[in-house]
Amino acid sequence: MFTQYAERYVLRNASSGLYLGISALDQTIQTDEKVSSAWAFHTHDAAVTHARWIGQVHGEIPEVVRI
């Protein structure tokens, strides 16, 4: 179904509740309280894929949150 509003998804650390983003300095994953600093995905599938990859590396799969 098409809508006039673009959906966006972000990743949130399940244990801390902080949003995941990419550091501008060294391109590492960082956490932040602000959703505006989070790494945004255009599709749910992309967000889930990246959440699984992050979970494989860090041992905890982040939550996918629709904004």
PDB file of N, CA, C and O in Angstrom:
ATOM      1  N   MET A   1       0.831  -1.165   0.000  1.00  0.00           N
ATOM      2  CA  MET A   1       0.000   0.000   0.000  1.00  0.00           C
ATOM      3  C   MET A   1       0.888   1.244   0.000  1.00  0.00           C
ATOM      4  O   MET A   1       1.868   1.314   0.742  1.00  0.00           O
ATOM      5  N   PHE A   2       0.540   2.219  -0.832  1.00  0.00           N
ATOM      6  CA  PHE A   2       1.305   3.450  -0.928  1.00  0.00           C
ATOM      7  C   PHE A   2       0.673   4.526  -0.059  1.00  0.00           C
ATOM      8  O   PHE A   2      -0.550   4.632   0.033  1.00  0.00           O
ATOM      9  N   THR A   3       1.523   5.319   0.577  1.00  0.00           N
ATOM     10  CA  THR A   3       1.058   6.445   1.376  1.00  0.00           C
ATOM     11  C   THR A   3       1.811   7.684   0.952  1.00  0.00           C
ATOM     12  O   THR A   3       2.836   7.594   0.276  1.00  0.00           O
ATOM     13  N   GLN A   4       1.314   8.830   1.340  1.00  0.00           N
ATOM     14  CA  GLN A   4       2.010  10.063   0.979  1.00  0.00           C
ATOM     15  C   GLN A   4       3.170  10.358   1.925  1.00  0.00           C
ATOM     16  O   GLN A   4       3.974  11.252   1.661  1.00  0.00           O
ATOM     17  N   TYR A   5       3.258   9.619   3.016  1.00  0.00           N
ATOM     18  CA  TYR A   5       4.319   9.830   3.995  1.00  0.00           C
ATOM     19  C   TYR A   5       5.328   8.691   3.928  1.00  0.00           C
ATOM     20  O   TYR A   5       4.964   7.516   3.896  1.00  0.00           O
ATOM     21  N   ALA A   6       6.588   9.062   3.908  1.00  0.00           N
ATOM     22  CA  ALA A   6       7.642   8.050   3.873  1.00  0.00           C
ATOM     23  C   ALA A   6       7.852   7.497   5.278  1.00  0.00           C
ATOM     24  O   ALA A   6       7.979   8.251   6.243  1.00  0.00           O
ATOM     25  N   GLU A   7       7.885   6.196   5.378  1.00  0.00           N
ATOM     26  CA  GLU A   7       8.159   5.568   6.666  1.00  0.00           C
ATOM     27  C   GLU A   7       9.663   5.487   6.867  1.00  0.00           C
ATOM     28  O   GLU A   7      10.421   5.304   5.915  1.00  0.00           O
ATOM     29  N   ARG A   8      10.078   5.626   8.105  1.00  0.00           N
ATOM     30  CA  ARG A   8      11.484   5.499   8.457  1.00  0.00           C
ATOM     31  C   ARG A   8      11.580   4.584   9.665  1.00  0.00           C
ATOM     32  O   ARG A   8      10.669   4.520  10.490  1.00  0.00           O
ATOM     33  N   TYR A   9      12.686   3.885   9.753  1.00  0.00           N
ATOM     34  CA  TYR A   9      12.933   2.961  10.862  1.00  0.00           C
ATOM     35  C   TYR A   9      14.312   3.250  11.428  1.00  0.00           C
ATOM     36  O   TYR A   9      15.238   3.600  10.696  1.00  0.00           O
ATOM     37  N   VAL A  10      14.435   3.099  12.732  1.00  0.00           N
ATOM     38  CA  VAL A  10      15.719   3.265  13.409  1.00  0.00           C
ATOM     39  C   VAL A  10      15.952   2.049  14.294  1.00  0.00           C
ATOM     40  O   VAL A  10      15.040   1.260  14.540  1.00  0.00           O
ATOM     41  N   LEU A  11      17.180   1.911  14.765  1.00  0.00           N
ATOM     42  CA  LEU A  11      17.536   0.806  15.649  1.00  0.00           C
ATOM     43  C   LEU A  11      17.741   1.339  17.061  1.00  0.00           C
ATOM     44  O   LEU A  11      18.350   2.390  17.261  1.00  0.00           O
ATOM     45  N   ARG A  12      17.221   0.593  18.042  1.00  0.00           N
ATOM     46  CA  ARG A  12      17.345   0.987  19.445  1.00  0.00           C
ATOM     47  C   ARG A  12      17.906  -0.182  20.238  1.00  0.00           C
ATOM     48  O   ARG A  12      17.454  -1.318  20.094  1.00  0.00           O
ATOM     49  N   ASN A  13      18.886   0.105  21.070  1.00  0.00           N
ATOM     50  CA  ASN A  13      19.470  -0.909  21.933  1.00  0.00           C
ATOM     51  C   ASN A  13      18.415  -1.361  22.931  1.00  0.00           C
ATOM     52  O   ASN A  13      17.864  -0.544  23.669  1.00  0.00           O
ATOM     53  N   ALA A  14      18.133  -2.650  22.958  1.00  0.00           N
ATOM     54  CA  ALA A  14      17.057  -3.178  23.798  1.00  0.00           C
ATOM     55  C   ALA A  14      17.344  -3.017  25.282  1.00  0.00           C
ATOM     56  O   ALA A  14      16.420  -2.774  26.058  1.00  0.00           O
ATOM     57  N   SER A  15      18.591  -3.146  25.696  1.00  0.00           N
ATOM     58  CA  SER A  15      18.903  -3.094  27.126  1.00  0.00           C
ATOM     59  C   SER A  15      19.020  -1.670  27.666  1.00  0.00           C
ATOM     60  O   SER A  15      18.657  -1.418  28.815  1.00  0.00           O
ATOM     61  N   SER A  16      19.518  -0.740  26.860  1.00  0.00           N
ATOM     62  CA  SER A  16      19.716   0.631  27.349  1.00  0.00           C
ATOM     63  C   SER A  16      18.632   1.596  26.887  1.00  0.00           C
ATOM     64  O   SER A  16      18.429   2.642  27.504  1.00  0.00           O
ATOM     65  N   GLY A  17      17.935   1.254  25.806  1.00  0.00           N
ATOM     66  CA  GLY A  17      16.921   2.153  25.267  1.00  0.00           C
ATOM     67  C   GLY A  17      17.479   3.287  24.434  1.00  0.00           C
ATOM     68  O   GLY A  17      16.738   4.181  24.026  1.00  0.00           O
ATOM     69  N   LEU A  18      18.791   3.262  24.174  1.00  0.00           N
ATOM     70  CA  LEU A  18      19.430   4.301  23.373  1.00  0.00           C
ATOM     71  C   LEU A  18      19.388   3.925  21.897  1.00  0.00           C
ATOM     72  O   LEU A  18      19.391   2.746  21.542  1.00  0.00           O
ATOM     73  N   TYR A  19      19.349   4.940  21.047  1.00  0.00           N
ATOM     74  CA  TYR A  19      19.290   4.725  19.604  1.00  0.00           C
ATOM     75  C   TYR A  19      20.692   4.548  19.033  1.00  0.00           C
ATOM     76  O   TYR A  19      21.655   5.130  19.532  1.00  0.00           O
ATOM     77  N   LEU A  20      20.793   3.742  17.987  1.00  0.00           N
ATOM     78  CA  LEU A  20      22.084   3.476  17.354  1.00  0.00           C
ATOM     79  C   LEU A  20      22.284   4.397  16.163  1.00  0.00           C
ATOM     80  O   LEU A  20      21.373   4.620  15.367  1.00  0.00           O
ATOM     81  N   GLY A  21      23.487   4.921  16.060  1.00  0.00           N
ATOM     82  CA  GLY A  21      23.848   5.777  14.945  1.00  0.00           C
ATOM     83  C   GLY A  21      25.279   5.509  14.530  1.00  0.00           C
ATOM     84  O   GLY A  21      25.958   4.653  15.097  1.00  0.00           O
ATOM     85  N   ILE A  22      25.724   6.249  13.537  1.00  0.00           N
ATOM     86  CA  ILE A  22      27.081   6.110  13.018  1.00  0.00           C
ATOM     87  C   ILE A  22      27.875   7.359  13.388  1.00  0.00           C
ATOM     88  O   ILE A  22      27.442   8.479  13.115  1.00  0.00           O
ATOM     89  N   SER A  23      29.026   7.168  14.002  1.00  0.00           N
ATOM     90  CA  SER A  23      29.884   8.283  14.393  1.00  0.00           C
ATOM     91  C   SER A  23      30.468   8.951  13.152  1.00  0.00           C
ATOM     92  O   SER A  23      30.957   8.276  12.246  1.00  0.00           O
ATOM     93  N   ALA A  24      30.414  10.260  13.119  1.00  0.00           N
ATOM     94  CA  ALA A  24      30.974  11.009  11.993  1.00  0.00           C
ATOM     95  C   ALA A  24      32.498  10.990  12.000  1.00  0.00           C
ATOM     96  O   ALA A  24      33.126  11.186  10.959  1.00  0.00           O
ATOM     97  N   LEU A  25      33.092  10.758  13.155  1.00  0.00           N
ATOM     98  CA  LEU A  25      34.552  10.785  13.255  1.00  0.00           C
ATOM     99  C   LEU A  25      35.221   9.522  12.744  1.00  0.00           C
ATOM    100  O   LEU A  25      36.169   9.583  11.961  1.00  0.00           O
ATOM    101  N   ASP A  26      34.719   8.368  13.194  1.00  0.00           N
ATOM    102  CA  ASP A  26      35.410   7.130  12.844  1.00  0.00           C
ATOM    103  C   ASP A  26      34.494   6.037  12.285  1.00  0.00           C
ATOM    104  O   ASP A  26      34.911   4.888  12.144  1.00  0.00           O
ATOM    105  N   GLN A  27      33.256   6.395  11.970  1.00  0.00           N
ATOM    106  CA  GLN A  27      32.301   5.474  11.343  1.00  0.00           C
ATOM    107  C   GLN A  27      31.983   4.243  12.195  1.00  0.00           C
ATOM    108  O   GLN A  27      31.629   3.195  11.655  1.00  0.00           O
ATOM    109  N   THR A  28      32.104   4.359  13.517  1.00  0.00           N
ATOM    110  CA  THR A  28      31.729   3.261  14.403  1.00  0.00           C
ATOM    111  C   THR A  28      30.285   3.450  14.862  1.00  0.00           C
ATOM    112  O   THR A  28      29.714   4.533  14.736  1.00  0.00           O
ATOM    113  N   ILE A  29      29.712   2.383  15.393  1.00  0.00           N
ATOM    114  CA  ILE A  29      28.352   2.457  15.918  1.00  0.00           C
ATOM    115  C   ILE A  29      28.400   3.152  17.274  1.00  0.00           C
ATOM    116  O   ILE A  29      29.189   2.787  18.146  1.00  0.00           O
ATOM    117  N   GLN A  30      27.545   4.157  17.438  1.00  0.00           N
ATOM    118  CA  GLN A  30      27.460   4.873  18.703  1.00  0.00           C
ATOM    119  C   GLN A  30      26.010   4.894  19.171  1.00  0.00           C
ATOM    120  O   GLN A  30      25.097   4.654  18.381  1.00  0.00           O
ATOM    121  N   THR A  31      25.795   5.180  20.449  1.00  0.00           N
ATOM    122  CA  THR A  31      24.443   5.273  20.987  1.00  0.00           C
ATOM    123  C   THR A  31      24.149   6.711  21.384  1.00  0.00           C
ATOM    124  O   THR A  31      25.048   7.469  21.747  1.00  0.00           O
ATOM    125  N   ASP A  32      22.859   7.074  21.308  1.00  0.00           N
ATOM    126  CA  ASP A  32      22.437   8.427  21.640  1.00  0.00           C
ATOM    127  C   ASP A  32      20.992   8.393  22.113  1.00  0.00           C
ATOM    128  O   ASP A  32      20.218   7.532  21.696  1.00  0.00           O
ATOM    129  N   GLU A  33      20.630   9.328  22.980  1.00  0.00           N
ATOM    130  CA  GLU A  33      19.259   9.420  23.467  1.00  0.00           C
ATOM    131  C   GLU A  33      18.316  10.000  22.425  1.00  0.00           C
ATOM    132  O   GLU A  33      17.113   9.741  22.464  1.00  0.00           O
ATOM    133  N   LYS A  34      18.853  10.784  21.490  1.00  0.00           N
ATOM    134  CA  LYS A  34      18.022  11.486  20.504  1.00  0.00           C
ATOM    135  C   LYS A  34      17.774  10.615  19.274  1.00  0.00           C
ATOM    136  O   LYS A  34      18.703  10.072  18.676  1.00  0.00           O
ATOM    137  N   VAL A  35      16.507  10.497  18.917  1.00  0.00           N
ATOM    138  CA  VAL A  35      16.166   9.732  17.718  1.00  0.00           C
ATOM    139  C   VAL A  35      16.683  10.439  16.463  1.00  0.00           C
ATOM    140  O   VAL A  35      16.922   9.792  15.443  1.00  0.00           O
ATOM    141  N   SER A  36      16.855  11.755  16.532  1.00  0.00           N
ATOM    142  CA  SER A  36      17.354  12.506  15.376  1.00  0.00           C
ATOM    143  C   SER A  36      18.800  12.149  15.034  1.00  0.00           C
ATOM    144  O   SER A  36      19.250  12.396  13.916  1.00  0.00           O
ATOM    145  N   SER A  37      19.522  11.575  15.981  1.00  0.00           N
ATOM    146  CA  SER A  37      20.908  11.152  15.741  1.00  0.00           C
ATOM    147  C   SER A  37      21.010   9.707  15.275  1.00  0.00           C
ATOM    148  O   SER A  37      22.101   9.222  14.975  1.00  0.00           O
ATOM    149  N   ALA A  38      19.888   9.030  15.216  1.00  0.00           N
ATOM    150  CA  ALA A  38      19.887   7.602  14.881  1.00  0.00           C
ATOM    151  C   ALA A  38      20.070   7.385  13.383  1.00  0.00           C
ATOM    152  O   ALA A  38      19.749   8.245  12.563  1.00  0.00           O
ATOM    153  N   TRP A  39      20.588   6.225  13.059  1.00  0.00           N
ATOM    154  CA  TRP A  39      20.758   5.771  11.687  1.00  0.00           C
ATOM    155  C   TRP A  39      19.377   5.395  11.164  1.00  0.00           C
ATOM    156  O   TRP A  39      18.757   4.469  11.688  1.00  0.00           O
ATOM    157  N   ALA A  40      18.881   6.092  10.147  1.00  0.00           N
ATOM    158  CA  ALA A  40      17.524   5.873   9.632  1.00  0.00           C
ATOM    159  C   ALA A  40      17.547   4.977   8.396  1.00  0.00           C
ATOM    160  O   ALA A  40      18.427   5.087   7.543  1.00  0.00           O
ATOM    161  N   PHE A  41      16.562   4.093   8.323  1.00  0.00           N
ATOM    162  CA  PHE A  41      16.403   3.177   7.194  1.00  0.00           C
ATOM    163  C   PHE A  41      15.096   3.488   6.480  1.00  0.00           C
ATOM    164  O   PHE A  41      14.110   3.868   7.111  1.00  0.00           O
ATOM    165  N   HIS A  42      15.093   3.325   5.169  1.00  0.00           N
ATOM    166  CA  HIS A  42      13.904   3.612   4.373  1.00  0.00           C
ATOM    167  C   HIS A  42      12.920   2.453   4.355  1.00  0.00           C
ATOM    168  O   HIS A  42      11.732   2.654   4.102  1.00  0.00           O
ATOM    169  N   THR A  43      13.397   1.252   4.620  1.00  0.00           N
ATOM    170  CA  THR A  43      12.502   0.088   4.595  1.00  0.00           C
ATOM    171  C   THR A  43      12.681  -0.740   5.860  1.00  0.00           C
ATOM    172  O   THR A  43      13.743  -0.744   6.482  1.00  0.00           O
ATOM    173  N   HIS A  44      11.621  -1.432   6.215  1.00  0.00           N
ATOM    174  CA  HIS A  44      11.658  -2.315   7.381  1.00  0.00           C
ATOM    175  C   HIS A  44      12.650  -3.448   7.148  1.00  0.00           C
ATOM    176  O   HIS A  44      13.395  -3.821   8.054  1.00  0.00           O
ATOM    177  N   ASP A  45      12.660  -3.996   5.934  1.00  0.00           N
ATOM    178  CA  ASP A  45      13.576  -5.097   5.614  1.00  0.00           C
ATOM    179  C   ASP A  45      15.036  -4.700   5.819  1.00  0.00           C
ATOM    180  O   ASP A  45      15.819  -5.478   6.364  1.00  0.00           O
ATOM    181  N   ALA A  46      15.401  -3.508   5.392  1.00  0.00           N
ATOM    182  CA  ALA A  46      16.784  -3.046   5.565  1.00  0.00           C
ATOM    183  C   ALA A  46      17.123  -2.897   7.043  1.00  0.00           C
ATOM    184  O   ALA A  46      18.213  -3.276   7.472  1.00  0.00           O
ATOM    185  N   ALA A  47      16.204  -2.352   7.817  1.00  0.00           N
ATOM    186  CA  ALA A  47      16.440  -2.181   9.255  1.00  0.00           C
ATOM    187  C   ALA A  47      16.605  -3.528   9.948  1.00  0.00           C
ATOM    188  O   ALA A  47      17.491  -3.687  10.787  1.00  0.00           O
ATOM    189  N   VAL A  48      15.762  -4.496   9.606  1.00  0.00           N
ATOM    190  CA  VAL A  48      15.846  -5.829  10.215  1.00  0.00           C
ATOM    191  C   VAL A  48      17.154  -6.513   9.828  1.00  0.00           C
ATOM    192  O   VAL A  48      17.801  -7.139  10.668  1.00  0.00           O
ATOM    193  N   THR A  49      17.540  -6.395   8.570  1.00  0.00           N
ATOM    194  CA  THR A  49      18.796  -6.993   8.110  1.00  0.00           C
ATOM    195  C   THR A  49      19.980  -6.435   8.894  1.00  0.00           C
ATOM    196  O   THR A  49      20.824  -7.196   9.367  1.00  0.00           O
ATOM    197  N   HIS A  50      20.046  -5.116   9.035  1.00  0.00           N
ATOM    198  CA  HIS A  50      21.153  -4.503   9.767  1.00  0.00           C
ATOM    199  C   HIS A  50      21.095  -4.832  11.252  1.00  0.00           C
ATOM    200  O   HIS A  50      22.136  -5.000  11.888  1.00  0.00           O
ATOM    201  N   ALA A  51      19.902  -4.925  11.809  1.00  0.00           N
ATOM    202  CA  ALA A  51      19.770  -5.310  13.222  1.00  0.00           C
ATOM    203  C   ALA A  51      20.336  -6.709  13.445  1.00  0.00           C
ATOM    204  O   ALA A  51      21.022  -6.950  14.438  1.00  0.00           O
ATOM    205  N   ARG A  52      20.056  -7.621  12.536  1.00  0.00           N
ATOM    206  CA  ARG A  52      20.584  -8.989  12.661  1.00  0.00           C
ATOM    207  C   ARG A  52      22.102  -9.006  12.544  1.00  0.00           C
ATOM    208  O   ARG A  52      22.777  -9.703  13.302  1.00  0.00           O
ATOM    209  N   TRP A  53      22.643  -8.239  11.596  1.00  0.00           N
ATOM    210  CA  TRP A  53      24.098  -8.178  11.436  1.00  0.00           C
ATOM    211  C   TRP A  53      24.757  -7.612  12.688  1.00  0.00           C
ATOM    212  O   TRP A  53      25.770  -8.136  13.150  1.00  0.00           O
ATOM    213  N   ILE A  54      24.189  -6.553  13.231  1.00  0.00           N
ATOM    214  CA  ILE A  54      24.734  -5.959  14.456  1.00  0.00           C
ATOM    215  C   ILE A  54      24.648  -6.958  15.600  1.00  0.00           C
ATOM    216  O   ILE A  54      25.570  -7.056  16.409  1.00  0.00           O
ATOM    217  N   GLY A  55      23.559  -7.691  15.674  1.00  0.00           N
ATOM    218  CA  GLY A  55      23.396  -8.703  16.712  1.00  0.00           C
ATOM    219  C   GLY A  55      24.438  -9.804  16.626  1.00  0.00           C
ATOM    220  O   GLY A  55      24.905 -10.300  17.651  1.00  0.00           O
ATOM    221  N   GLN A  56      24.806 -10.190  15.409  1.00  0.00           N
ATOM    222  CA  GLN A  56      25.825 -11.222  15.234  1.00  0.00           C
ATOM    223  C   GLN A  56      27.180 -10.756  15.758  1.00  0.00           C
ATOM    224  O   GLN A  56      27.938 -11.550  16.314  1.00  0.00           O
ATOM    225  N   VAL A  57      27.481  -9.491  15.584  1.00  0.00           N
ATOM    226  CA  VAL A  57      28.778  -8.952  15.996  1.00  0.00           C
ATOM    227  C   VAL A  57      28.794  -8.585  17.480  1.00  0.00           C
ATOM    228  O   VAL A  57      29.765  -8.869  18.180  1.00  0.00           O
ATOM    229  N   HIS A  58      27.726  -7.959  17.956  1.00  0.00           N
ATOM    230  CA  HIS A  58      27.704  -7.419  19.321  1.00  0.00           C
ATOM    231  C   HIS A  58      27.001  -8.316  20.333  1.00  0.00           C
ATOM    232  O   HIS A  58      27.045  -8.040  21.532  1.00  0.00           O
ATOM    233  N   GLY A  59      26.359  -9.377  19.873  1.00  0.00           N
ATOM    234  CA  GLY A  59      25.733 -10.315  20.799  1.00  0.00           C
ATOM    235  C   GLY A  59      24.342  -9.946  21.266  1.00  0.00           C
ATOM    236  O   GLY A  59      23.728 -10.711  22.010  1.00  0.00           O
ATOM    237  N   GLU A  60      23.826  -8.807  20.857  1.00  0.00           N
ATOM    238  CA  GLU A  60      22.471  -8.381  21.214  1.00  0.00           C
ATOM    239  C   GLU A  60      21.822  -7.742  19.992  1.00  0.00           C
ATOM    240  O   GLU A  60      22.352  -6.782  19.431  1.00  0.00           O
ATOM    241  N   ILE A  61      20.686  -8.273  19.584  1.00  0.00           N
ATOM    242  CA  ILE A  61      19.989  -7.732  18.420  1.00  0.00           C
ATOM    243  C   ILE A  61      19.212  -6.492  18.849  1.00  0.00           C
ATOM    244  O   ILE A  61      18.388  -6.570  19.760  1.00  0.00           O
ATOM    245  N   PRO A  62      19.461  -5.346  18.206  1.00  0.00           N
ATOM    246  CA  PRO A  62      18.712  -4.144  18.558  1.00  0.00           C
ATOM    247  C   PRO A  62      17.266  -4.225  18.069  1.00  0.00           C
ATOM    248  O   PRO A  62      16.942  -4.989  17.160  1.00  0.00           O
ATOM    249  N   GLU A  63      16.415  -3.429  18.687  1.00  0.00           N
ATOM    250  CA  GLU A  63      15.015  -3.354  18.286  1.00  0.00           C
ATOM    251  C   GLU A  63      14.892  -2.471  17.051  1.00  0.00           C
ATOM    252  O   GLU A  63      15.637  -1.504  16.900  1.00  0.00           O
ATOM    253  N   VAL A  64      13.955  -2.800  16.170  1.00  0.00           N
ATOM    254  CA  VAL A  64      13.630  -1.962  15.024  1.00  0.00           C
ATOM    255  C   VAL A  64      12.412  -1.135  15.414  1.00  0.00           C
ATOM    256  O   VAL A  64      11.375  -1.681  15.790  1.00  0.00           O
ATOM    257  N   VAL A  65      12.545   0.192  15.321  1.00  0.00           N
ATOM    258  CA  VAL A  65      11.496   1.106  15.751  1.00  0.00           C
ATOM    259  C   VAL A  65      11.045   1.949  14.567  1.00  0.00           C
ATOM    260  O   VAL A  65      11.868   2.546  13.872  1.00  0.00           O
ATOM    261  N   ARG A  66       9.746   1.998  14.342  1.00  0.00           N
ATOM    262  CA  ARG A  66       9.191   2.837  13.275  1.00  0.00           C
ATOM    263  C   ARG A  66       9.017   4.254  13.813  1.00  0.00           C
ATOM    264  O   ARG A  66       8.452   4.460  14.887  1.00  0.00           O
ATOM    265  N   ILE A  67       9.513   5.227  13.049  1.00  0.00           N
ATOM    266  CA  ILE A  67       9.356   6.631  13.475  1.00  0.00           C
ATOM    267  C   ILE A  67       8.496   7.388  12.493  1.00  0.00           C
ATOM    268  O   ILE A  67       8.251   8.580  12.679  1.00  0.00           O
TER     269      ILE A  67
END
